[in-house]
Amino acid sequence: MSKSNTNAFAYINKDEFTRFSSSGGAFLGIVSAFFALHKNEKCSVYGSQFNEDLSVSHGRALTFKEAVRFCGSKYVRSDCGKMYTEVQRDLNNGFYVLFSGTPCQVAALRSCLASKEVPDDRLLTVDIVCHGTPKAEFWLDYKHYLEKRENSKLKTYSFRYKPGGWKGYPVYAKFENGKSYVNTFGISRYIALFRKDLLMNNGCFNCQFPGKYQSDITIADFWGIELCMPDVDTKHGVSLMVFHNDNNEKLKEQLRHSSKLMRETKDETYIKYNHNLSKKTKKPENYDDFWRDYKDKGLEYVLKVYGDDNLKGRVKFSINHVIRKTGMLSLAKKIMHKA
Ligand SMILES: Cc1cc2nc3c(=O)[nH]c(=O)nc-3n(C[C@H](O)[C@H](O)[C@H](O)COP(=O)(O)OP(=O)(O)OC[C@H]3O[C@@H](n4cnc5c(N)ncnc54)[C@H](O)[C@@H]3O)c2cc1C
């Protein structure tokens, strides 16, 4: 990749639906460009969605509005096995298909199509930079725990509630009894464990894909945007888009229509701010202890011991909360970078 053409862009979508996106709405921008490019053709879009019971799996959408449900990072392994056959059927029936998922899901789809000799010239693949996906059974157990505490069914949960800020992983939960919570200590223990890398599937620590993406486009949060492009207004989230081949010029043109910002990076400095773009997540030393204790002693035990569900954890959470709210963290980062 030459320095004059990095094929990597900072992207901010101007569509109102990007309030459901994790960062700059890159995924929705690509969906809208995809439908615009093939407006007189049959099109389908695949992505990860919450089901009625808040389990997570891949689904199929036929319109832009239907695809909005794929927005938002679900920090859970998305069950997508059945979708490979659906994609195959769509391609054989002359559909243009946009498939999105983790790098391993895109690679699995590609290998499945190749083994069946399904032509893929109408297929566009988008993968996310992936830190690792947590085990689905732990998420469902945590969901039941929240429901027991609240004595009400959990109706909505967001792992990245953007109105609470796109950087600090604020969470949101709404229950059937009408009560909703934004980033309280109680509803955020799952994300606390996720951020300690304890919830991942073991296989994620041997991920083969960082730096070897098999998709057409990789999307990510643009970590380090303040340092790479200091003039950009980052308040509502910024995504990174990396194009892996040169035959998407028309798509890029369409993307510019939906963007508040689409600016090529001047070099590849962005890579150093986004760990999982080029490196896999390291297995924590206490990972095996965590899963043994979860199996033997249960969810509430591991929440207390590993998820800081204790007085010290609560105090730390409150201090962090204040630091983020007052913007002291960004200021400290800027000062440290200049020093
Ligand atoms: C488990 C996970 C780990 C991630 N780790 C990183 C990271 O380390 N660094 C980084 O920069 N970005 C990471 N991301 C991606 C990031 O959060 C954004 O999704 C991405 O920046 C695109 O921005 P957006 O505004 O378009 O987001 P969104 O609109 O939120 O992106 C939606 C896209 O994410 C896909 N998606 C959501 N949840 C899942 C899931 N469980 N499995 C498969 N696909 C899913 C949807 O299918 C859709 O394509 C991760 C996302 C997930 C789900």
The ligand as an SDF file (V2000), in Angstrom:
LIG
                    3D

 53 58  0  0  0  0  0  0  0  0999 V2000
  -17.7000   -8.4730   18.9370 C   0  0  0  0  0  0  0  0  0  0  0  0
  -17.2200   -7.1810   18.3290 C   0  0  0  0  0  0  0  0  0  0  0  0
  -15.9140   -6.7580   18.5480 C   0  0  0  0  0  0  0  0  0  0  0  0
  -15.4490   -5.5730   17.9620 C   0  0  0  0  0  0  0  0  0  0  0  0
  -14.1510   -5.1910   18.1870 N   0  0  0  0  0  0  0  0  0  0  0  0
  -13.6950   -4.0600   17.6220 C   0  0  0  0  0  0  0  0  0  0  0  0
  -12.3440   -3.6250   17.8390 C   0  0  0  0  0  0  0  0  0  0  0  0
  -11.5760   -4.2760   18.5540 O   0  0  0  0  0  0  0  0  0  0  0  0
  -11.9200   -2.4800   17.2330 N   0  0  0  0  0  0  0  0  0  0  0  0
  -12.7510   -1.7570   16.4240 C   0  0  0  0  0  0  0  0  0  0  0  0
  -12.3090   -0.7240   15.9130 O   0  0  0  0  0  0  0  0  0  0  0  0
  -14.0240   -2.1400   16.1900 N   0  0  0  0  0  0  0  0  0  0  0  0
  -14.5170   -3.2690   16.7640 C   0  0  0  0  0  0  0  0  0  0  0  0
  -15.8020   -3.6650   16.5240 N   0  0  0  0  0  0  0  0  0  0  0  0
  -16.5770   -2.9870   15.4570 C   0  0  0  0  0  0  0  0  0  0  0  0
  -17.1970   -1.6650   15.8470 C   0  0  0  0  0  0  0  0  0  0  0  0
  -17.7880   -1.7460   17.1090 O   0  0  0  0  0  0  0  0  0  0  0  0
  -18.2380   -1.1750   14.8260 C   0  0  0  0  0  0  0  0  0  0  0  0
  -19.1530   -2.1720   14.5210 O   0  0  0  0  0  0  0  0  0  0  0  0
  -17.5860   -0.7610   13.5640 C   0  0  0  0  0  0  0  0  0  0  0  0
  -16.7040    0.2580   13.8790 O   0  0  0  0  0  0  0  0  0  0  0  0
  -18.5270   -0.2170   12.5180 C   0  0  0  0  0  0  0  0  0  0  0  0
  -19.0280    1.0180   12.9190 O   0  0  0  0  0  0  0  0  0  0  0  0
  -20.5530    1.4060   12.6410 P   0  0  0  0  0  0  0  0  0  0  0  0
  -20.8110    2.7550   13.2190 O   0  0  0  0  0  0  0  0  0  0  0  0
  -20.8710    1.1850   11.2140 O   0  0  0  0  0  0  0  0  0  0  0  0
  -21.2190    0.3550   13.5860 O   0  0  0  0  0  0  0  0  0  0  0  0
  -22.5210   -0.4960   13.5570 P   0  0  0  0  0  0  0  0  0  0  0  0
  -23.6360    0.0720   12.7710 O   0  0  0  0  0  0  0  0  0  0  0  0
  -22.7740   -0.7550   14.9700 O   0  0  0  0  0  0  0  0  0  0  0  0
  -22.0120   -1.8270   12.8640 O   0  0  0  0  0  0  0  0  0  0  0  0
  -22.9100   -2.8220   12.5290 C   0  0  0  0  0  0  0  0  0  0  0  0
  -22.1580   -3.9610   11.8970 C   0  0  0  0  0  0  0  0  0  0  0  0
  -21.6170   -4.8070   12.9120 O   0  0  0  0  0  0  0  0  0  0  0  0
  -22.0300   -6.1500   12.6520 C   0  0  0  0  0  0  0  0  0  0  0  0
  -22.1420   -6.8330   13.9390 N   0  0  0  0  0  0  0  0  0  0  0  0
  -22.6850   -6.3740   15.0880 C   0  0  0  0  0  0  0  0  0  0  0  0
  -22.5820   -7.2990   16.0530 N   0  0  0  0  0  0  0  0  0  0  0  0
  -22.0000   -8.3830   15.4970 C   0  0  0  0  0  0  0  0  0  0  0  0
  -21.6690   -9.6900   15.9690 C   0  0  0  0  0  0  0  0  0  0  0  0
  -21.8990  -10.0800   17.2110 N   0  0  0  0  0  0  0  0  0  0  0  0
  -21.0910  -10.5570   15.1020 N   0  0  0  0  0  0  0  0  0  0  0  0
  -20.8590  -10.2070   13.8100 C   0  0  0  0  0  0  0  0  0  0  0  0
  -21.1410   -8.9820   13.3160 N   0  0  0  0  0  0  0  0  0  0  0  0
  -21.7080   -8.0940   14.1490 C   0  0  0  0  0  0  0  0  0  0  0  0
  -23.3620   -6.0090   11.9180 C   0  0  0  0  0  0  0  0  0  0  0  0
  -23.6530   -7.1610   11.1700 O   0  0  0  0  0  0  0  0  0  0  0  0
  -23.0680   -4.8010   11.0390 C   0  0  0  0  0  0  0  0  0  0  0  0
  -22.3290   -5.2050    9.9150 O   0  0  0  0  0  0  0  0  0  0  0  0
  -16.3100   -4.8120   17.1270 C   0  0  0  0  0  0  0  0  0  0  0  0
  -17.6340   -5.2280   16.9420 C   0  0  0  0  0  0  0  0  0  0  0  0
  -18.0890   -6.4000   17.5200 C   0  0  0  0  0  0  0  0  0  0  0  0
  -19.5060   -6.8460   17.2720 C   0  0  0  0  0  0  0  0  0  0  0  0
  1  2  1  0
  2  3  1  0
  2 52  2  0
  3  4  2  0
  4  5  1  0
  4 50  1  0
  5  6  2  0
  6  7  1  0
  6 13  1  0
  7  8  2  0
  7  9  1  0
  9 10  1  0
 10 11  2  0
 10 12  1  0
 12 13  2  0
 13 14  1  0
 14 15  1  0
 14 50  1  0
 15 16  1  0
 16 17  1  0
 16 18  1  0
 18 19  1  0
 18 20  1  0
 20 21  1  0
 20 22  1  0
 22 23  1  0
 23 24  1  0
 24 25  2  0
 24 26  1  0
 24 27  1  0
 27 28  1  0
 28 29  2  0
 28 30  1  0
 28 31  1  0
 31 32  1  0
 32 33  1  0
 33 34  1  0
 33 48  1  0
 34 35  1  0
 35 36  1  0
 35 46  1  0
 36 37  1  0
 36 45  1  0
 37 38  2  0
 38 39  1  0
 39 40  1  0
 39 45  2  0
 40 41  1  0
 40 42  2  0
 42 43  1  0
 43 44  2  0
 44 45  1  0
 46 47  1  0
 46 48  1  0
 48 49  1  0
 50 51  2  0
 51 52  1  0
 52 53  1  0
M  END
$$$$
